[in-house]
Amino acid sequence: MAGREYPLERTRNIGIMAHIDAGKTTLTERILYYTGVNYKIGDTHEGTATMDWMEQEQERGITITSAATTCHWTLEEFTKPKPGALEHRINIIDTPGHADFGGEVERVLSMVDGVLLLVDAVEGPMPQTRFVTKKALALGLKPIVVINKIDRPGARPDWVINQTFDLFDKLGATEEQLDFPVIYASALNGFAGFTDDAEELKKIGNMKAIFDTILEKVPVRDDDPDGPLQMQISSLDYSSYVGKIGIGRIKRGRIKPLQEVLIMNGPDSEPKRAKVNQVLKFQGLERKLVDEAEAGDIVLINGIEEIGIGTTLTDVNHPDALPLLHVDEPTLTMNFHVNTSPLAGKEGKFVTSRQIRERLERELKSNVAMRMKPTDNEGVFEVAGRGELHLTILIENMRREGYELAVSRPRVVYKEVDGVKMEPFEMLTVDVEENHQGPVMEELGRRKGDLQDMQPDGKGRVRLEYRIPARGLIGFQNDFLTMTRGTGVMSHVFDEYGPVKSGDLGERRNGAIISQDDGNAVAYALWKIQERGRLFIGPGEPIYEGMVIGVHSRDNDIVVTPIKGKQLTNIRASGTDEAIRLVPPIQLTLESAVEFINDDELAEITPKSIRIRKRWLKEFERRRAARGDSRVGPGI
């Protein structure tokens, strides 16, 4: 490629960040549509969003991994290109909104020149808004605030702007950062402008205001294309054709295919010589091979298997590495076990400890917020992440790939500071209807939550803000949905480590119904057992000794015989004299199984089934374990 297609002064790199469901992916879809990249508009809730390429992203309607794309824009005047205006290239990175995937946001921000911060016109800044804003401000970025969903009933843009300003101020923003531009928009309906009157914005009917503001307000970085090469890998991808792909921004110099480079993991590491195979750039939704890329470009390179997140590619004669990317440490940990149940190996393709370990090691290379270490028990791996969702997404991906494993109850990661044991605390925000407020506050009080703020909206709903130990949130999601009848909205983000609060938190109040036999469940037996609680299984399903087949209505565990049929005699040879009516069983999902289990239980995950079992399958082993008898060992 002769020279650069778009000079540095006509290139902008922006990140789109916000709280969950603020409209990041929808806005990106509109931008791609209005700039001619897409001919139709995708929908996140229908799983057709262009940027949500992962199967789970499409199913759940959420963004899990950050995704990059490119569009082009020329300044307009009266809906036509402005006289003398030149076309600009805008590289856009769509980031996740869930706190569990905060590691994605942290590494992406190192590649961009500016950010669009979306804030809901009704809800205002939420916990995750605080998290992403803090990271952006710390890097010296100047956010452009987009008040999205301006056409929602109950929109209060003035209040939202004041709340956003207060948030910036609390996070130590500079005078320049506090003077942020504001755009009012409805990403769903495709209009944006500088007035908060939704009807006026509808008449405008386009997104021109966003593009113009990006070109005017996002600064051009002073990158040096003529200096020695320096490029940091911020994201990883993999292709079965070319192997590992590194994605990052060139800070200095130029890079070409087949170029010799040095790779370094931090300033103190030993440089290693390597050779770049291909260099690609984003072009719309495609990836285009190029002959050369230079400072300011976001590129993809392949051919170097040793690269990881934070690796610096430098000039052979000038080894100058950038500091490794820092991401917040994980706060939650789970044990991943080899499946040892009597039904092990019947549904999965990858079942051995070696296969599970290799898969986890592969995940570590791209998932920067995750940690893994082996335990004293062979076949058990301790995996740490940002939250339940972060870990369950990994487990779900593994089971879809054909892995079979068992996982333990999530536990928080403790620290010791100056001899004091510390645990992670979260900032929790819940929006509930006023008639559900009492039960929710009672439950959060039981889980050691401290009420920080309470704001009724005057329309029958109230927002509660709590500071709560991360332990107290384990297993709370299902209880919360039940208490609010599905109308409540909750979100939380890591706050800080604090002294451990005494007592057990988040423990299940109901006992388990445990099978004492191997075989297939019988309808007649289940009919009798269902009086004791709710079942997880139906007739004909395979079961084994020590498997949890239901939740007991009381707080103790009970052992039952689910395979026992009706005793027949020669007088009563048929079982048709009683109608057997079974209550439909609870359909276990991965999230509900992980939330349900106690410390002495495991969730058995296979490509086809999700079961719950006791750590010790035999009843005498469970009794010995309860007494602390060393003969039973640690379980699997």
C-alpha positions in Angstrom: 0.0 0.0 0.0 1.6 3.2 -1.1 1.5 5.6 1.9 -1.3 5.8 4.4 -4.9 5.7 3.2 -6.1 8.0 6.0 -3.6 10.2 7.7 -3.3 10.3 11.4 -5.2 13.6 11.7 -8.2 11.9 9.8 -8.3 8.8 12.0 -10.2 8.5 15.3 -10.2 5.6 17.7 -13.1 5.5 20.1 -14.6 3.2 22.7 -18.3 2.9 23.5 -18.8 2.2 27.2 -21.7 2.2 29.6 -23.7 0.3 32.2 -25.6 -2.9 31.2 -28.5 -2.2 28.8 -27.7 1.4 28.3 -27.6 0.8 24.5 -24.0 0.4 23.5 -24.4 -2.4 21.0 -27.6 -0.8 19.6 -25.8 2.5 19.1 -22.9 0.7 17.3 -25.5 -1.0 15.0 -27.0 2.4 14.1 -23.6 3.9 13.4 -22.8 1.0 11.1 -26.1 1.5 9.3 -25.9 5.2 8.9 -22.3 5.1 7.6 -23.2 2.4 5.0 -21.3 -0.5 6.5 -24.5 -2.4 7.1 -27.6 -2.4 4.9 -29.9 -3.5 7.8 -30.0 -2.9 11.5 -29.4 -5.8 13.9 -31.2 -6.2 17.2 -29.5 -7.3 20.4 -32.6 -8.9 21.9 -33.2 -10.9 18.7 -29.6 -12.1 18.6 -29.0 -10.4 15.2 -26.6 -7.6 16.4 -23.5 -7.5 14.1 -21.1 -6.9 17.0 -22.4 -9.8 19.1 -20.7 -12.6 17.2 -20.5 -15.2 20.0 -23.3 -17.7 20.3 -23.8 -16.9 24.0 -23.9 -13.1 23.2 -26.7 -13.7 20.7 -28.7 -15.9 23.1 -28.4 -13.8 26.2 -28.6 -10.4 24.4 -25.5 -9.1 26.2 -21.9 -8.2 25.1 -19.2 -10.5 26.6 -16.2 -9.7 24.5 -15.2 -6.3 23.1 -15.5 -6.1 19.3 -13.9 -3.7 16.9 -15.2 -2.3 13.6 -14.5 0.6 11.3 -16.7 3.2 9.6 -16.1 6.4 7.6 -17.6 9.9 7.9 -17.4 13.3 6.2 -18.5 16.4 8.0 -21.9 17.4 6.6 -23.8 20.7 6.0 -27.5 20.5 5.2 -27.3 16.7 4.9 -24.6 17.0 2.2 -20.8 16.7 2.6 -19.4 20.0 3.8 -17.4 21.8 1.0 -13.7 21.0 1.4 -14.3 18.4 4.1 -12.4 15.2 3.8 -13.5 11.7 4.7 -12.4 10.4 8.2 -11.8 6.9 9.4 -13.5 6.1 12.7 -12.4 2.9 14.5 -15.1 1.8 17.0 -14.7 -0.6 19.9 -17.9 -1.9 21.5 -17.3 -2.9 25.1 -19.2 -5.1 27.6 -21.4 -3.5 30.3 -21.3 -6.2 32.9 -18.8 -5.7 35.8 -17.8 -9.3 35.4 -16.2 -8.5 32.1 -14.5 -5.3 33.3 -11.1 -6.8 32.2 -12.3 -6.3 28.6 -13.0 -2.6 29.2 -9.7 -2.0 31.0 -7.5 -3.3 28.2 -9.5 -1.7 25.4 -9.2 1.8 26.8 -5.4 1.6 26.2 -6.1 1.6 22.4 -8.6 4.5 22.1 -8.3 8.3 21.8 -11.7 9.1 23.3 -14.9 7.4 24.6 -18.6 7.7 24.2 -20.1 7.3 27.7 -23.8 6.3 27.4 -26.1 7.1 30.3 -29.8 6.0 30.4 -32.1 9.1 30.4 -34.2 7.6 33.2 -31.9 5.6 35.4 -28.8 7.9 35.2 -25.3 6.7 36.2 -25.3 3.1 37.6 -22.6 1.1 39.3 -20.9 0.0 36.1 -21.0 3.6 34.8 -18.8 4.5 37.8 -16.4 1.7 37.1 -15.8 2.5 33.4 -15.7 6.2 33.9 -13.1 5.9 36.7 -10.9 3.9 34.3 -11.4 6.3 31.4 -10.7 9.4 33.5 -7.5 7.8 35.1 -6.1 7.4 31.5 -6.7 11.1 30.8 -9.5 10.4 28.3 -12.2 13.1 27.8 -15.6 11.3 27.6 -18.4 12.5 25.3 -21.6 11.9 27.3 -24.6 10.5 25.3 -27.9 10.7 27.2 -29.5 7.7 25.5 -33.2 6.6 25.4 -34.3 10.2 25.6 -37.7 9.2 24.2 -38.4 6.8 27.2 -41.4 7.7 29.3 -40.1 9.4 32.5 -36.9 10.7 30.9 -35.2 13.3 33.2 -32.2 14.5 31.2 -31.3 17.5 33.5 -31.2 15.2 36.6 -29.1 12.7 34.7 -26.6 15.3 33.6 -26.3 16.7 37.2 -25.7 13.1 38.5 -23.1 12.5 35.8 -21.3 15.7 36.6 -21.3 14.8 40.3 -19.9 11.3 39.4 -17.1 12.9 37.4 -16.3 15.3 40.2 -16.2 12.5 42.8 -13.8 10.5 40.6 -11.4 13.4 40.5 -11.9 14.6 36.9 -9.9 17.6 35.7 -11.5 20.9 34.7 -11.2 19.8 31.1 -12.8 16.5 31.7 -15.7 18.1 33.6 -16.5 20.3 30.6 -17.9 17.3 28.7 -20.0 17.6 25.6 -23.6 16.2 25.9 -25.6 14.6 23.1 -29.2 13.5 23.5 -30.1 10.4 21.5 -32.3 7.4 21.0 -30.1 4.6 19.6 -33.1 2.4 19.0 -34.9 4.9 16.9 -31.8 6.3 15.2 -31.8 10.0 16.1 -29.4 12.2 18.0 -28.9 16.0 18.6 -28.1 18.7 21.1 -31.6 19.4 22.4 -33.4 17.3 25.1 -36.7 17.6 23.3 -37.5 14.1 22.0 -40.0 15.4 19.4 -37.5 17.9 17.9 -34.9 15.1 17.8 -37.4 12.9 15.9 -37.7 15.6 13.2 -33.8 15.6 12.8 -34.0 11.8 12.4 -30.3 11.1 12.0 -27.1 10.5 14.0 -25.1 13.3 12.5 -24.5 15.0 15.9 -22.6 12.0 17.2 -20.2 11.8 14.2 -19.6 15.5 14.1 -18.8 15.6 17.8 -16.4 12.7 17.5 -14.5 14.4 14.7 -14.4 17.7 16.6 -13.9 16.6 20.2 -11.8 13.4 20.1 -8.2 14.5 20.0 -5.6 13.2 17.5 -2.8 11.5 19.4 0.7 12.6 18.7 2.0 9.2 17.5 5.3 9.1 15.7 5.2 6.9 12.5 8.9 7.5 11.8 10.3 6.3 15.2 11.3 2.7 16.1 8.4 0.2 16.3 6.4 -0.1 19.5 3.0 -1.9 19.6 1.2 -3.4 22.6 -1.2 -6.4 22.3 -4.5 -5.5 23.9 -6.7 -8.4 22.7 -6.3 -11.9 21.4 -8.1 -13.9 18.8 -7.5 -17.4 17.3 -7.8 -18.9 13.9 -7.3 -22.5 12.9 -5.6 -21.3 9.7 -3.0 -18.9 11.1 -3.0 -19.6 14.8 -2.9 -16.9 17.4 -3.9 -13.4 16.4 -2.8 -10.3 18.3 -4.9 -7.1 18.2 -3.4 -3.8 19.3 -2.6 -0.2 18.5 0.7 0.8 17.0 2.1 3.5 19.4 5.2 4.3 17.3 6.8 3.3 14.0 5.6 1.0 11.2 4.9 -2.7 10.9 4.9 -4.9 7.7 4.3 -8.5 6.9 7.4 -10.8 7.4 9.0 -8.2 9.6 11.6 -9.2 12.2 10.5 -7.9 15.7 11.4 -8.3 19.3 8.7 -9.4 21.8 8.8 -8.4 25.4 6.5 -9.0 28.4 7.2 -5.8 30.3 10.3 -3.6 30.6 12.2 -6.1 32.7 11.7 -9.2 30.5 14.1 -10.8 28.2 13.5 -9.8 24.5 12.8 -12.7 22.1 13.2 -12.5 18.4 10.1 -13.3 16.3 8.7 -12.7 12.8 5.3 -11.2 11.9 3.4 -13.3 9.3 0.4 -11.1 8.2 -0.7 -7.6 9.1 -4.5 -6.8 8.8 -6.7 -3.8 9.4 -10.4 -3.6 10.2 -12.4 -2.4 7.2 -16.1 -2.2 8.1 -16.9 -5.6 9.5 -14.1 -7.3 7.4 -10.4 -7.8 8.0 -8.2 -6.6 5.2 -4.6 -7.6 4.5 -2.3 -4.6 4.2 1.3 -4.1 3.1 2.1 -1.7 5.9 0.5 -0.1 9.0 1.9 2.8 11.0 1.5 4.6 14.3 -2.1 5.3 15.3 -3.5 2.2 13.5 -5.4 -0.6 15.3 -4.1 -3.7 13.6 -4.2 -7.5 13.7 -1.0 -9.5 13.5 -0.4 -13.3 13.3 2.5 -15.7 13.1 3.8 -15.2 16.6 2.5 -17.9 19.0 4.3 -16.5 22.1 2.3 -13.3 22.3 -0.1 -12.6 25.2 -2.2 -9.7 26.5 0.2 -6.8 27.3 3.1 -8.2 25.1 5.0 -5.4 23.4 6.3 -5.7 19.8 9.4 -3.6 19.4 12.1 -2.7 16.9 15.0 -5.2 16.7 17.5 -2.5 17.4 15.5 -0.6 20.0 14.0 -2.9 22.6 11.6 -0.6 24.4 8.7 -2.4 26.2 5.6 -0.8 27.5 4.4 -1.7 31.1 2.1 -4.7 31.2 -1.6 -3.9 31.2 -3.0 -3.8 34.7 -6.4 -5.2 35.4 -8.2 -5.5 38.7 -7.7 -8.8 40.5 -10.4 -11.5 40.6 -12.7 -11.5 43.6 -14.5 -14.9 43.2 -13.1 -18.4 42.9 -14.5 -21.9 42.0 -13.0 -25.4 41.9 -13.2 -27.2 38.6 -13.1 -31.0 39.1 -12.8 -33.9 36.9 -16.3 -35.5 36.8 -16.2 -38.7 38.9 -19.9 -39.4 39.1 -21.3 -42.9 38.1 -22.6 -41.3 34.9 -19.2 -39.7 34.0 -17.9 -40.0 30.5 -21.3 -40.9 28.9 -22.0 -37.5 27.3 -18.8 -35.6 27.1 -15.9 -35.8 24.6 -13.2 -34.2 26.9 -13.2 -35.7 30.4 -9.7 -36.0 31.7 -7.8 -33.7 33.9 -5.2 -33.1 31.2 -7.8 -32.0 28.7 -9.5 -29.7 31.3 -6.2 -28.1 32.3 -5.2 -27.5 28.7 -8.5 -25.8 28.0 -8.2 -23.6 31.1 -4.6 -22.7 30.1 -5.8 -21.7 26.7 -8.5 -19.5 28.3 -5.9 -17.7 30.4 -4.1 -16.5 27.3 -7.0 -14.3 26.2 -9.0 -13.8 29.4 -6.8 -11.4 31.4 -9.1 -11.1 34.4 -9.0 -14.8 35.1 -6.5 -16.8 37.2 -5.9 -20.5 37.6 -3.8 -22.7 39.9 -3.7 -26.4 40.5 -4.6 -27.7 44.0 -3.1 -30.5 46.2 -5.9 -32.7 44.9 -5.1 -34.1 41.5 -7.8 -33.3 38.9 -9.0 -30.2 40.8 -8.2 -26.7 39.5 -8.9 -23.5 41.3 -10.2 -20.9 38.9 -10.7 -17.3 39.9 -12.7 -14.6 38.0 -14.6 -11.3 38.5 -17.9 -12.8 39.4 -20.4 -15.6 38.9 -21.3 -14.6 35.4 -17.6 -14.4 34.3 -17.1 -18.0 35.5 -20.4 -19.5 34.3 -19.8 -18.1 30.8 -16.5 -20.0 30.7 -18.2 -23.2 32.0 -21.0 -22.8 29.4 -18.4 -22.4 26.6 -16.6 -25.5 27.8 -19.7 -27.7 27.9 -20.7 -26.6 24.4 -17.2 -27.6 23.2 -17.8 -31.1 24.6 -16.1 -30.9 28.1 -17.5 -32.7 31.1 -16.6 -31.5 34.6 -17.9 -30.8 38.1 -17.7 -27.4 39.7 -17.9 -26.3 43.4 -19.8 -23.4 45.0 -18.3 -20.0 44.3 -16.1 -18.6 47.1 -14.7 -15.1 47.6 -11.0 -14.4 47.4 -9.7 -13.2 50.9 -6.7 -11.0 51.5 -4.7 -10.2 54.6 -3.6 -6.6 55.1 -1.5 -5.7 58.2 -2.7 -8.9 59.9 -6.4 -8.2 59.3 -8.4 -10.6 57.1 -10.2 -8.7 54.3 -13.0 -9.6 52.0 -14.3 -8.0 48.8 -17.3 -5.6 49.1 -19.6 -4.7 46.2 -21.8 -1.6 45.6 -25.3 -3.0 44.8 -28.1 -1.0 43.2 -31.6 -2.5 43.1 -34.7 -0.9 41.5 -37.9 -2.4 42.9 -41.6 -1.7 43.1 -42.5 -0.2 46.5 -44.6 -3.1 47.5 -41.6 -5.5 47.1 -39.3 -3.1 49.0 -39.8 -4.7 52.5 -38.8 -8.4 51.6 -35.8 -7.2 49.6 -34.5 -5.0 52.4 -35.0 -7.8 54.9 -33.1 -10.3 52.8 -30.2 -7.8 52.1 -30.1 -7.1 55.8 -29.7 -10.8 56.5 -26.9 -10.9 54.0 -25.0 -8.1 55.9 -25.8 -5.3 53.4 -25.5 -1.7 54.6 -28.1 0.7 53.1 -26.3 3.7 51.6 -29.2 5.5 49.8 -32.9 5.2 49.1 -34.6 7.2 46.3 -38.3 6.8 45.4 -39.0 8.0 41.9 -42.6 9.1 42.7 -44.1 6.6 40.3 -44.3 3.5 42.4 -40.6 2.4 42.2 -37.7 2.9 44.5 -33.9 2.7 44.1 -31.9 1.2 46.9 -28.1 1.4 47.1 -26.2 -1.0 49.3 -22.6 -1.8 50.3 -22.6 -5.5 50.7 -19.9 -8.3 51.1 -19.5 -10.2 47.8 -20.3 -13.4 49.8 -23.8 -12.0 50.5 -24.5 -11.8 46.8 -23.8 -15.4 46.0 -27.2 -17.1 45.4 -29.1 -13.8 45.7 -30.1 -13.4 42.1 -32.8 -16.1 42.1 -34.2 -15.1 45.5 -34.4 -11.5 44.2 -36.3 -12.4 41.1 -38.7 -14.5 43.2 -39.3 -11.7 45.7 -39.9 -9.0 43.1 -41.8 -11.4 40.8 -39.4 -10.7 38.0 -40.0 -6.9 38.0 -36.8 -6.0 40.0 -33.5 -4.8 38.4 -30.2 -5.3 40.2 -26.6 -4.5 39.3 -23.4 -4.5 41.3 -19.8 -3.7 40.9 -16.7 -4.3 43.0 -16.0 -1.5 45.5 -13.0 -2.4 47.7 -11.6 -4.9 50.2 -12.7 -4.4 53.8 -12.6 -6.3 57.1 -14.4 -9.6 57.1 -18.0 -9.5 58.5 -18.6 -12.4 60.9 -21.1 -15.2 60.3 -22.1 -17.2 57.3 -23.7 -15.4 54.4 -25.8 -16.5 51.5 -26.2 -20.0 52.8 -29.2 -22.0 51.4 -32.0 -22.3 53.9 -33.6 -25.5 52.5 -32.1 -29.0 52.6 -31.6 -31.3 49.7 -33.5 -34.5 48.6 -30.9 -37.1 47.9 -31.1 -40.4 46.1 -29.9 -43.5 47.8 -30.1 -45.8 44.7 -28.6 -46.1 41.2 -31.0 -46.6 38.3 -33.9 -44.8 36.5 -36.5 -42.7 38.4 -39.9 -44.2 38.6 -43.1 -42.1 38.4 -44.8 -43.8 41.4 -41.8 -43.2 43.7 -41.5 -39.5 42.6 -45.2 -39.1 43.2 -44.7 -40.0 46.9 -41.4 -37.9 47.1 -42.8 -34.7 45.7 -44.8 -34.1 48.9 -41.5 -33.4 50.6 -40.4 -30.5 48.2 -39.7 -29.6 44.6 -38.0 -32.1 42.3 -35.3 -31.6 39.7 -35.9 -34.8 37.8 -38.8 -36.5 36.0 -39.6 -40.2 35.5 -37.2 -42.3 33.5 -34.2 -40.0 34.1 -30.9 -41.8 35.2 -30.0 -41.2 38.8 -27.2 -42.4 41.1 -26.5 -42.7 44.9 -25.6 -39.3 46.3 -27.3 -37.3 43.5 -29.5 -34.4 44.6 -32.9 -34.9 43.0 -34.8 -32.0 44.6 -35.0 -29.3 47.2 -36.5 -30.2 50.6 -39.2 -28.0 52.0 -37.4 -28.0 55.4 -33.8 -27.1 56.3 -32.5 -30.7 56.6 -31.3 -33.2 54.0 -33.4 -36.3 53.4 -32.4 -39.6 51.6 -35.1 -41.2 49.4 -35.6 -44.1 47.1 -36.7 -42.8 43.7 -36.5 -46.1 41.8 -39.1 -48.0 44.0 -42.1 -49.1 42.0 -45.6 -50.1 43.3 -45.8 -53.4 45.0 -48.2 -55.6 43.0 -50.0 -58.8 44.2 -52.0 -61.4 42.3 -55.2 -59.8 43.6 -54.3 -56.3 42.5 -52.2 -56.9 39.4 -52.5 -53.5 37.8 -51.5 -50.1 39.0 -54.3 -48.2 37.4 -56.5 -47.7 40.4 -54.6 -44.5 41.4 -53.9 -41.6 39.1 -50.3 -40.4 39.4 -50.1 -36.7 39.0 -46.6 -35.3 38.9 -45.7 -31.7 39.4 -43.4 -30.6 36.5 -39.8 -30.7 37.7 -37.6 -27.5 38.1 -35.5 -27.2 34.9 -31.9 -26.6 36.2 -29.9 -24.0 34.3 -26.1 -23.6 34.8 -26.6 -20.4 36.7 -29.4 -21.8 39.0 -27.3 -24.9 39.7 -24.2 -22.9 40.7 -26.3 -20.6 42.9 -28.2 -23.6 44.5 -25.2 -25.7 45.7 -23.7 -25.6 49.2 -20.1 -26.2 50.1 -20.7 -30.0 50.4 -22.2 -30.2 46.9 -21.1 -30.0 43.3 -22.7 -29.1 40.0 -22.1 -31.8 37.4 -21.8 -30.2 34.0 -22.0 -32.2 30.8 -22.8 -31.2 27.2 -26.3 -32.6 27.6 -27.1 -32.5 31.3 -26.8 -30.4 34.4 -27.0 -32.4 37.7 -26.4 -31.6 41.3 -24.6 -34.1 43.6 -23.2 -34.4 47.0 -19.4 -34.2 47.2 -19.4 -37.5 49.1 -21.8 -39.9 47.4 -22.2 -42.5 50.2 -24.3 -41.6 53.2 -21.7 -43.0 55.7 -19.0 -40.8 54.1 -21.2 -37.7 54.4 -21.8 -38.5 58.1 -18.1 -38.9 58.7 -17.3 -35.7 56.8 -19.9 -33.8 59.0 -18.1 -35.1 62.1 -14.7 -34.0 60.7 -13.5 -37.6 60.4 -10.2 -37.6 58.4 -10.8 -41.0 56.9 -13.2 -39.6 54.2 -10.6 -37.2 52.8 -11.5 -33.9 51.0 -14.0 -35.4 48.6 -13.4 -35.1 44.9 
